[in-house]
Amino acid sequence: MVLGKRVTRILSNLCKKSRMLVQHNFSEASEQDSASEEENEAYFDFEEKTAIVNGGASGIGFEIAKEFLQRGVPHLSIIDIDEQEGEKALAELAHEFGEDKVLFFEADVADAVQLDDVYRKSIQYHDVPDLIVNSAGIMNDTTWEKQIQTNMTGCVVGTLLGLQYMSKTSKGYGGIIVNVGSILGIIPSSGFPLHTMTQFGICGFSKALGCESEHILGNHISRTGVKVFAMCPGLTETRLLNAAPANAINNNFAKEFVDEVYGSSPQKAKSVAKGLSDIIDEAKPGSVWVVENDSIPYEVTYPGNILEMRKEKDKENISATSEATSVHN
Ligand SMILES: NC(=O)c1ccc[n+]([C@@H]2O[C@H](COP(=O)([O-])OP(=O)(O)OC[C@H]3O[C@@H](n4cnc5c(N)ncnc54)[C@H](O)[C@@H]3O)[C@@H](O)[C@H]2O)c1
């Protein structure tokens, strides 16, 4: 089955390339050159993508799975620790989109052996993924070791195993890995310091894997062909958020959290899924995006990477030296 899909994928990639070449040649001869190039850049065909959504049994992950299927993804696997929710999600999606399109596998994302096992099963049925979304997570500062395991280790394992199968260095086709972080990975919550730490970790990890420096060590994307970026939702209506105040370290932390979010109304998980799907192509490697208040996502601006900062420093040193030389002369 996989061999057949490989051939189909090669043919479809060739068709896509020739379609883009024809469009490009046409645009060269046309006055609408720039408009056509923009169209080419915006080309992202969900109908040719195989996807895995970790933590896809409920909340944001479930809505992302649904949105991908709505946009035409032909093969999608949900992986989740909650078997009951997973089976429910599978039944709903299979009913709406067709039984051959969706699979559910039970696994703990923080357990590399379990996750590898279900990635392999998914590949056996659906081929190597083009898209992986790491959305499994918990918000519970009382069980902070488990929270670190789920949110950080789970994100690392989901990403590294994804790279292992998707990377061009290991016979993959390249692709996209989206790590679902949180607004609390950008703006800390004093009510949830430990959850905050895990979310800053997810953003940092995603940024580091996306470094686009020309320096060989930082250039993950050109080596692997896998774009990694982070999508950070603001408050979103899910069972995780509903349970949050009861899962703060103690009543004082819970009160701080309630004060912090006072007056804000959580967005729909559907808005996160739509926002992510809208920017999935334009998002640069290592970029961090926020989607909040049911609005259009925006990219977070950070200082440059270490190599860029070093180059700036070098430039400053050179100009300081030449100024000193000219004064001296
Ligand atoms: N809801 C919010 O306000 C909000 C805001 C920002 C970020 N987030 C992030 O979005 C992600 C999804 O959360 P949600 O709000 O949809 O919550 P949710 O509880 O509805 O969904 C989380 C899913 O992850 C699964 N999961 C938990 N631990 C797992 C594990 N070890 N292995 C596999 N699956 C596991 C759960 O069973 C569940 O299906 C989380 O990473 C969360 O931090 C949520």
The ligand as a Tripos MOL2 file, in Angstrom:
@<TRIPOS>MOLECULE
LIG
   44    48     1     0     0
SMALL
NO_CHARGES

@<TRIPOS>ATOM
      1 N1         -7.4090   25.7360   26.2800 N.am      1 LIG1
      2 C1         -6.6120   26.7840   26.3760 C.2       1 LIG1
      3 O1         -7.0050   27.8590   26.8890 O.2       1 LIG1
      4 C2         -5.2120   26.7020   25.8260 C.ar      1 LIG1
      5 C3         -4.5310   27.9090   25.6370 C.ar      1 LIG1
      6 C4         -3.2510   27.8640   25.1440 C.ar      1 LIG1
      7 C5         -2.6690   26.6570   24.8430 C.ar      1 LIG1
      8 N2         -3.3480   25.4850   25.0170 N.ar      1 LIG1
      9 C6         -2.6450   24.2460   24.6660 C.3       1 LIG1
     10 O2         -3.3820   23.5480   23.6960 O.3       1 LIG1
     11 C7         -3.1020   22.1530   23.7920 C.3       1 LIG1
     12 C8         -4.4010   21.3960   23.7580 C.3       1 LIG1
     13 O3         -5.1200   21.6750   24.9210 O.3       1 LIG1
     14 P1         -6.7060   21.7950   24.9670 P.3       1 LIG1
     15 O4         -7.0400   23.0750   25.5710 O.co2     1 LIG1
     16 O5         -7.2660   21.4350   23.6530 O.co2     1 LIG1
     17 O6         -7.0190   20.6790   26.0720 O.3       1 LIG1
     18 P2         -7.7880   19.2830   25.9780 P.3       1 LIG1
     19 O7         -7.6630   18.6900   27.3270 O.co2     1 LIG1
     20 O8         -9.1320   19.4700   25.4090 O.co2     1 LIG1
     21 O9         -6.9020   18.4660   24.9160 O.3       1 LIG1
     22 C9         -5.6530   17.9380   25.2290 C.3       1 LIG1
     23 C10        -5.5800   16.5170   24.6810 C.3       1 LIG1
     24 O10        -4.2680   16.0030   24.9620 O.3       1 LIG1
     25 C11        -4.4430   14.6640   25.4110 C.3       1 LIG1
     26 N3         -3.2870   14.2770   26.2180 N.ar      1 LIG1
     27 C12        -2.9670   14.7100   27.4540 C.ar      1 LIG1
     28 N4         -1.8520   14.0910   27.8730 N.ar      1 LIG1
     29 C13        -1.4600   13.2670   26.8850 C.ar      1 LIG1
     30 C14        -0.3720   12.3660   26.7290 C.ar      1 LIG1
     31 N5          0.5500   12.1950   27.6900 N.pl3     1 LIG1
     32 N6         -0.2640   11.6720   25.5760 N.ar      1 LIG1
     33 C15        -1.1990   11.8230   24.5950 C.ar      1 LIG1
     34 N7         -2.2380   12.6490   24.7050 N.ar      1 LIG1
     35 C16        -2.3790   13.3700   25.8280 C.ar      1 LIG1
     36 C17        -5.7230   14.6770   26.2110 C.3       1 LIG1
     37 O11        -6.2500   13.3740   26.3860 O.3       1 LIG1
     38 C18        -6.5900   15.5720   25.3480 C.3       1 LIG1
     39 O12        -7.2950   14.8420   24.3890 O.3       1 LIG1
     40 C19        -2.3170   21.9630   25.0870 C.3       1 LIG1
     41 O13        -0.9580   21.7640   24.7750 O.3       1 LIG1
     42 C20        -2.4880   23.2870   25.8280 C.3       1 LIG1
     43 O14        -1.3890   23.6200   26.6300 O.3       1 LIG1
     44 C21        -4.6290   25.4970   25.5030 C.ar      1 LIG1
@<TRIPOS>BOND
     1     1     2 1
     2     2     3 2
     3     2     4 1
     4     4     5 ar
     5     4    44 ar
     6     5     6 ar
     7     6     7 ar
     8     7     8 ar
     9     8     9 1
    10     8    44 ar
    11     9    10 1
    12     9    42 1
    13    10    11 1
    14    11    12 1
    15    11    40 1
    16    12    13 1
    17    13    14 1
    18    14    15 2
    19    14    16 1
    20    14    17 1
    21    17    18 1
    22    18    19 2
    23    18    20 1
    24    18    21 1
    25    21    22 1
    26    22    23 1
    27    23    24 1
    28    23    38 1
    29    24    25 1
    30    25    26 1
    31    25    36 1
    32    26    27 ar
    33    26    35 ar
    34    27    28 ar
    35    28    29 ar
    36    29    30 ar
    37    29    35 ar
    38    30    31 1
    39    30    32 ar
    40    32    33 ar
    41    33    34 ar
    42    34    35 ar
    43    36    37 1
    44    36    38 1
    45    38    39 1
    46    40    41 1
    47    40    42 1
    48    42    43 1
@<TRIPOS>SUBSTRUCTURE
     1 LIG1         1 GROUP 0 **** ****
